[in-house]
Structures are given as C-alpha cells and as structure tokens.
Amino acid sequence: MTKKISFKIAECECGGIKIKVTSKLRHVMNCHCSQCMKTHGNYSAYTACPESQITFINKKTLKWYKSSVFAKRGFCSNCGASIFYKVNKSKNICIAAGMFDNPTKLKTTANIFVKGKLDYYRLDSKLPKFNQNSR
C-alpha cells in the first residue's frame, strides 16, 4: 500500500502562474516592510516551503524582480499578482497566502517589520510582533 501524498494548488488571478506544493506549508507571517507595502499595496501575508517542493503547472507569465541585494520577488506579468519572495541562496521560498483556496488550514502567527506599518490599520495585539524578521 502506498502512502497518499497531500498537496495544495495555488494560482494567480488569471491562472498564468499555477503551482502544486507537496510539502507542509509554514504558517503565515504578515510583513509590514516598505517593499511589501509597495508591491502588495498593503502589508503582505506569506507562507513558505522548500522551493524543491513546488512544481509549476503553469509559469508562462512568471517574472522576477530583484527587489534588493538580498532577495527577489516573483509576480505575474499579466494580472500583476505579487506571488513569491525569495531570499538569495535560500532553499525556501515564500508564497503569498492569498494564492491558495480555502480551506488553507494556515494560521497567522506573527507580524514582522512592524516599524514599516502604516497608520491606517491596527495589528492584532494577540500576535507577536518584530521590528525585523522573527528569526
């Protein structure tokens, strides 16, 4: 008898980027840095997994932008969805949590880079908050 492998499908608005994730996803962290604010139009909510556990079903519209000396961001060149955040030389990749359909079974566990938070919204006081990453 073989063990059933569970996976999750995620895609952008237009379907130009569609992935299958075959590993467990990290819980969600909300990032309030200025780059996330500019690329998402608001704070971002990212999960993550090893990049080796992602299979692209479709990536014809995937474009990468070198957003800093430390990382790059992946987005859809058709619908504009901001999808990936990847630190250089990391084996993990962050995926925008909004790419997945319900039920995600994910929980928001922290707010990071809260110094960049804008004044029009409030943080959940029950969640830990960090001025940088939570590592």
C-alpha positions in Angstrom: 0.0 0.0 0.0 1.4 3.4 -0.9 1.0 6.5 1.3 -1.2 9.2 -0.1 0.7 12.4 -0.8 -1.2 15.5 0.0 -0.6 18.7 -1.9 -2.0 22.2 -2.3 -2.7 24.1 -5.5 -2.2 27.9 -5.7 -2.7 30.2 -8.6 -2.8 33.9 -9.5 -5.9 35.7 -10.6 -5.5 35.0 -14.3 -4.1 31.4 -14.0 -0.9 32.4 -15.7 1.0 31.1 -12.7 -0.2 27.9 -11.1 1.8 25.7 -8.7 1.4 22.5 -6.8 3.1 22.3 -3.3 3.9 18.9 -2.0 5.3 19.8 1.4 3.8 21.2 4.6 3.4 25.0 4.5 4.8 27.3 7.2 2.1 29.2 9.0 1.6 32.8 7.8 3.6 35.8 8.8 2.4 39.3 8.0 5.2 41.6 6.7 4.9 45.3 7.1 8.1 46.4 5.4 8.1 49.2 2.8 8.8 46.8 -0.1 5.8 44.6 0.7 3.7 47.7 1.1 4.7 48.9 -2.4 4.4 45.5 -4.1 1.2 44.4 -2.5 -0.5 47.7 -1.9 -0.8 46.7 1.7 1.1 44.5 4.2 1.8 41.1 2.8 0.8 37.7 4.2 3.3 35.0 3.3 3.6 31.3 4.0 6.7 29.3 2.9 8.1 25.9 1.9 11.2 24.4 0.4 11.4 25.5 -3.2 12.2 21.9 -4.2 8.6 21.0 -3.1 7.0 23.3 -5.7 6.0 22.0 -9.1 4.9 24.6 -11.7 1.8 23.6 -13.5 1.9 26.9 -15.4 4.5 29.7 -15.2 4.2 31.4 -18.6 3.6 34.8 -17.0 6.1 34.5 -14.1 8.6 37.3 -14.0 11.2 38.0 -11.3 12.2 41.4 -10.0 15.4 41.8 -8.0 14.0 43.9 -5.2 17.2 44.3 -3.1 20.7 42.9 -2.8 19.2 40.2 -0.5 16.1 38.9 -2.4 13.9 38.8 -5.5 10.1 38.9 -5.9 8.1 36.8 -8.4 4.9 38.3 -10.0 2.5 37.6 -12.8 3.2 39.8 -15.8 -0.4 39.5 -16.9 -2.6 40.2 -13.9 0.1 41.8 -11.7 -0.3 39.4 -8.7 2.7 39.6 -6.3 3.3 35.9 -5.6 6.8 35.0 -4.4 9.5 36.3 -2.2 12.9 34.5 -2.3 16.0 35.4 -0.3 19.1 34.8 -2.3 20.7 31.3 -1.8 17.8 30.2 0.5 16.3 26.8 -0.1 12.9 28.1 1.0 10.5 30.3 -1.0 7.7 32.5 0.4 4.4 32.3 -1.3 1.6 34.8 -0.9 -1.0 33.1 1.3 -3.9 34.6 -0.8 -2.8 32.3 -3.7 -4.4 29.3 -2.0 -8.1 28.5 -1.9 -10.0 27.6 1.3 -9.5 25.7 3.4 -5.9 26.6 3.8 -5.5 25.2 7.3 -3.0 28.0 7.9 -2.8 30.4 10.8 -1.3 33.8 11.1 1.5 33.6 13.7 3.4 36.9 13.7 3.8 40.4 12.3 7.3 41.3 11.1 9.0 44.5 10.2 6.3 46.4 12.1 8.4 49.6 12.1 7.2 49.9 8.5 3.5 49.6 9.4 1.3 52.4 8.2 -1.2 54.3 10.3 -4.5 53.3 8.8 -4.7 49.8 10.3 -4.1 48.1 13.6 -2.1 45.0 14.5 -3.7 42.0 16.3 -2.4 42.5 19.8 -2.5 38.7 20.4 0.2 38.1 17.8 3.9 38.5 18.4 5.5 41.5 16.6 9.0 42.0 15.5 10.9 45.1 14.2 12.7 42.8 11.8 12.2 39.1 10.8 11.2 36.8 13.6 14.4 34.7 13.3 
